[in-house]
């Protein structure tokens, strides 16, 4: 499999019902200048057998079987085995639309970029397309990528690895890899590290990737300690700020940071068994961050409509509660005290 233009890396874990649709969507792409690296991450179903059958049938497929280490671990193995000039990642229960590789080749031939971003759509289990994410215009070879990154943040295009085509040499030369242990958002962190070394990028407005949500069946339902979630949210915020984004993007960056803290708090409320700080400390931390950084109005705008209404009406009371958290905690523990 030498002299490949594309290496397509797919971590595989317990997707025996979905992996065929994923692989067929890639195999049916035009051209023969791509390899598919399937890293079976300790599947306990028949995923490995399905992958092996495809490997026997198609020379472009390579199957590697490893002990379970997570998606980041599997992707790193795929990167080490890849021979393509460009790297693409696919989740094993998702699939491509036709002509993606043809469009990528055209962009690479015209003026080789270091990053290509293409559109995706979210698909629910029965095939209903529920959300399209794309950058409206086709950006071509942007020398100054900062404004482009801002557009990606606004359209929620910046974080996934599976809607991007990466240059292998940038990954290798700068020792970029996926975090493997006790890490959330390893794909986010990989992308943000990669962007530090990009000077030429482009976007394709066409939708080529189908991100499938399968409810409880979807991969990666592990509950993580809230401290880990907040630490990773802070890490992502710090990396975004170091990219030199336009000043007008900062409100959105901080608002998304607050939003992730709210998600952690919500999960703690829904599942008190999740390890980590008491709920009281999490709420106090959120208000401390908002008071330090500001952008509360933008934070409100990103919340669900019902919760946004409640907060906008009750925000003086919420702020008063923040100022009196210690007293409120004592009241909850010891009863009504004066």
TAFEN-V706728 format. One record per residue. RES is the residue in one small letter. PHI is phi in whole degrees, 0 to 359 (none if undefined). Layout:
res=RES phi=PHI
res=RES phi=PHI
This chain:
res=x phi=none
res=x phi=280
res=x phi=56
res=x phi=273
res=x phi=277
res=x phi=237
res=x phi=247
res=x phi=249
res=x phi=255
res=x phi=229
res=x phi=288
res=x phi=237
res=x phi=211
res=x phi=52
res=x phi=232
res=x phi=302
res=x phi=277
res=x phi=241
res=x phi=296
res=x phi=296
res=x phi=300
res=x phi=298
res=x phi=292
res=x phi=299
res=x phi=293
res=x phi=270
res=x phi=300
res=x phi=279
res=x phi=291
res=x phi=290
res=x phi=93
res=x phi=230
res=x phi=259
res=x phi=224
res=x phi=238
res=x phi=244
res=x phi=251
res=x phi=260
res=x phi=251
res=x phi=285
res=x phi=266
res=x phi=69
res=x phi=301
res=x phi=254
res=x phi=255
res=x phi=263
res=x phi=301
res=x phi=299
res=x phi=296
res=x phi=297
res=x phi=297
res=x phi=296
res=x phi=299
res=x phi=293
res=x phi=299
res=x phi=296
res=x phi=273
res=x phi=234
res=x phi=291
res=x phi=280
res=x phi=257
res=x phi=238
res=x phi=247
res=x phi=235
res=x phi=249
res=x phi=228
res=x phi=292
res=x phi=298
res=x phi=222
res=x phi=98
res=x phi=297
res=x phi=298
res=x phi=300
res=x phi=295
res=x phi=294
res=x phi=297
res=x phi=298
res=x phi=299
res=x phi=298
res=x phi=295
res=x phi=267
res=x phi=284
res=x phi=238
res=x phi=283
res=x phi=286
res=x phi=236
res=x phi=243
res=x phi=233
res=x phi=243
res=x phi=225
res=x phi=280
res=x phi=288
res=x phi=250
res=x phi=252
res=x phi=203
res=x phi=265
res=x phi=271
res=x phi=297
res=x phi=75
res=x phi=297
res=x phi=296
res=x phi=298
res=x phi=293
res=x phi=296
res=x phi=301
res=x phi=299
res=x phi=293
res=x phi=292
res=x phi=289
res=x phi=296
res=x phi=194
res=x phi=306
res=x phi=271
res=x phi=265
res=x phi=211
res=x phi=236
res=x phi=244
res=x phi=232
res=x phi=287
res=x phi=219
res=x phi=226
res=x phi=272
res=x phi=237
res=x phi=275
res=x phi=303
res=x phi=273
res=x phi=94
res=x phi=281
res=x phi=280
res=x phi=256
res=x phi=202
res=x phi=255
res=x phi=235
res=x phi=202
res=x phi=270
res=x phi=304
res=x phi=254
res=x phi=275
res=x phi=277
res=x phi=239
res=x phi=41
res=x phi=278
res=x phi=292
res=x phi=259
res=x phi=273
res=x phi=300
res=x phi=295
res=x phi=297
res=x phi=298
res=x phi=298
res=x phi=298
res=x phi=294
res=x phi=295
res=x phi=298
res=x phi=262
res=x phi=58
res=x phi=261
res=x phi=279
res=x phi=274
res=x phi=295
res=x phi=271
res=x phi=276
res=x phi=250
res=x phi=221
res=x phi=243
res=x phi=254
res=x phi=275
res=x phi=299
res=x phi=296
res=x phi=295
res=x phi=297
res=x phi=290
res=x phi=294
res=x phi=250
res=x phi=53
res=x phi=271
res=x phi=210
res=x phi=275
res=x phi=294
res=x phi=247
res=x phi=241
res=x phi=48
res=x phi=228
res=x phi=263
res=x phi=57
res=x phi=298
res=x phi=289
res=x phi=302
res=x phi=294
res=x phi=298
res=x phi=299
res=x phi=294
res=x phi=293
res=x phi=297
res=x phi=298
res=x phi=298
res=x phi=247
res=x phi=262
res=x phi=236
res=x phi=230
res=x phi=218
res=x phi=209
res=x phi=231
res=x phi=240
res=x phi=284
res=x phi=297
res=x phi=269
res=x phi=239
res=x phi=249
res=x phi=250
res=x phi=268
res=x phi=264
res=x phi=258
res=x phi=242
res=x phi=63
res=x phi=292
res=x phi=281
res=x phi=295
res=x phi=292
res=x phi=81
res=x phi=266
res=x phi=293
res=x phi=272
res=x phi=252
res=x phi=304
res=x phi=294
res=x phi=299
res=x phi=295
res=x phi=296
res=x phi=290
res=x phi=299
res=x phi=290
res=x phi=297
res=x phi=294
res=x phi=298
res=x phi=296
res=x phi=302
res=x phi=299
res=x phi=293
res=x phi=296
res=x phi=295
res=x phi=288
res=x phi=286
res=x phi=75
res=x phi=290
res=x phi=302
res=x phi=302
res=x phi=294
res=x phi=274
res=x phi=296
res=x phi=302
res=x phi=293
res=x phi=297
res=x phi=291
res=x phi=298
res=x phi=293
res=x phi=297
res=x phi=300
res=x phi=298
res=x phi=293
res=x phi=295
res=x phi=298
res=x phi=300
res=x phi=297
res=x phi=296
res=x phi=298
res=x phi=295
res=x phi=294
res=x phi=294
res=x phi=290
res=x phi=228
res=x phi=302
res=x phi=288
res=x phi=300
res=x phi=291
res=x phi=135
res=x phi=299
res=x phi=300
res=x phi=305
res=x phi=305
res=x phi=293
res=x phi=293
res=x phi=296
res=x phi=299
res=x phi=299
res=x phi=301
res=x phi=292
res=x phi=297
res=x phi=294
res=x phi=296
res=x phi=294
res=x phi=285
res=x phi=259
res=x phi=84
res=x phi=65
res=x phi=293
res=x phi=297
res=x phi=293
res=x phi=303
res=x phi=300
res=x phi=294
res=x phi=271
res=x phi=280
res=x phi=306
res=x phi=304
res=x phi=295
res=x phi=293
res=x phi=297
res=x phi=296
res=x phi=299
res=x phi=294
res=x phi=294
res=x phi=281
res=x phi=261
res=x phi=305
res=x phi=298
res=x phi=293
res=x phi=298
res=x phi=294
res=x phi=299
res=x phi=298
res=x phi=301
res=x phi=291
res=x phi=236
res=x phi=299
res=x phi=298
res=x phi=296
res=x phi=297
res=x phi=299
res=x phi=297
res=x phi=297
res=x phi=291
res=x phi=277
res=x phi=253
res=x phi=98
res=x phi=289
res=x phi=244
res=x phi=255
